[in-house]
C-alpha cells in the first residue's frame, strides 16, 4: 500500500495573518496638546490639562480657602503645570505689575474653565 504524503507546512500568507496584531476596535488618541487662550488681552498656548491634575488642582484650591499664601501656591502650581516657563514668568510679572489688569481672579477663572474642558464637568466650587 502506498503511503500518503501529509503537508504540515502552512502557507506564508496565512502565517503572517495569524501572527499579525489585531486592529484596535477603539482607538483613543491623546487629542490636542495645546489650547490657545486669551488672558486679559494677551494670548498664550496652554498645555491640555490632564483630568487627574485638574481635579487635584481643584481640590487644592478648595482646601486653600481664603488663605493668601496657599492660594498663591495653588496659582503657581497651576501656571507651572499649564504654561511654558517663559509664559509662567510673564504671568507672574503681569500679576505683580500695578498697571496690568491681570489679577489672581482671572487666573482662577482660567483654571476653572480648563478644569471643565479637561473633565467635561462643571467645577464643584460655586466661587468666582
C-alpha positions in Angstrom: 0.0 0.0 0.0 1.3 3.4 -1.0 1.8 5.9 1.8 0.2 9.3 1.6 2.3 12.4 1.9 0.9 14.9 4.5 1.9 18.5 4.1 2.3 20.2 7.5 3.8 23.5 6.4 1.4 26.4 6.4 1.4 28.9 3.6 3.4 32.1 4.4 0.4 34.4 3.8 -1.6 32.5 6.4 1.2 32.7 9.0 1.6 36.4 8.6 -2.2 37.0 9.1 -2.3 34.7 12.1 0.7 36.4 13.7 -0.4 40.0 12.9 -1.5 42.3 15.7 -5.3 42.7 15.6 -6.5 46.2 14.6 -7.9 48.1 17.6 -11.6 48.2 17.9 -11.5 51.6 19.6 -8.5 53.8 19.1 -8.4 56.7 21.6 -5.6 59.3 20.9 -4.2 61.9 23.2 -6.0 64.6 21.2 -4.8 68.2 21.2 -1.7 69.0 23.2 -2.1 72.8 23.4 -5.1 75.1 23.9 -5.0 78.7 22.7 -6.3 81.1 25.3 -6.5 84.9 25.9 -5.8 86.0 29.4 -6.8 89.7 29.9 -5.8 90.7 26.4 -2.6 88.5 26.0 -2.7 85.3 24.0 -1.0 82.1 25.3 -1.0 78.4 24.4 -1.5 76.3 27.5 -1.0 72.6 27.9 -4.1 70.5 27.7 -4.8 69.7 31.3 -4.9 66.0 32.4 -8.1 65.2 34.2 -6.3 63.9 37.3 -4.2 67.1 37.6 -7.2 69.3 37.0 -9.1 67.6 39.8 -6.1 67.7 42.2 -5.8 71.4 41.4 -9.5 72.0 42.1 -9.2 70.2 45.5 -6.1 72.2 46.4 -7.9 75.5 45.6 -10.8 74.5 47.7 -8.5 73.4 50.6 -6.7 76.8 50.4 -9.9 78.6 51.2 -9.1 82.3 51.8 -5.5 81.7 52.9 -3.5 84.0 50.6 -0.2 82.0 50.9 -2.0 78.8 50.0 -3.9 80.4 47.1 -0.6 81.8 45.7 0.9 78.4 45.9 -2.1 76.9 44.0 -1.8 79.6 41.3 2.0 79.0 40.9 1.4 75.2 40.7 -1.3 75.8 38.1 0.8 78.2 36.0 3.8 75.8 36.1 1.6 72.9 35.1 -0.1 74.7 32.2 2.3 77.3 30.8 5.8 77.2 29.4 8.4 78.5 31.9 8.7 81.8 29.9 4.9 82.3 29.9 4.7 81.4 33.6 7.3 84.1 34.4 5.5 86.6 32.2 2.2 85.9 34.0 3.9 86.3 37.4 5.4 89.6 36.2 2.0 90.7 35.0 0.4 89.8 38.3 3.0 92.0 40.1 2.6 94.9 37.7 0.1 97.5 39.2 -0.6 98.9 35.7 -1.6 95.4 34.2 -5.2 94.5 34.6 -4.4 90.8 35.1 -5.3 89.6 38.6 -5.5 86.4 40.5 -9.2 86.1 39.9 -8.5 85.9 36.1 -6.0 83.1 36.6 -8.5 81.2 38.8 -11.3 81.7 36.2 -8.9 80.2 33.6 -8.2 77.3 35.9 -11.9 76.6 36.3 -12.5 76.9 32.5 -9.6 74.4 31.8 -10.9 72.1 34.6 -14.3 72.0 32.8 -12.5 71.3 29.5 -10.4 68.5 31.0 -13.1 66.8 32.9 -16.2 67.7 30.8 -17.7 68.5 34.2 -18.6 71.8 35.8 -16.4 72.9 38.7 -17.5 71.9 42.1 -16.9 75.3 43.6 -19.5 78.0 43.2 -17.0 80.8 43.8 -15.8 83.3 41.3 
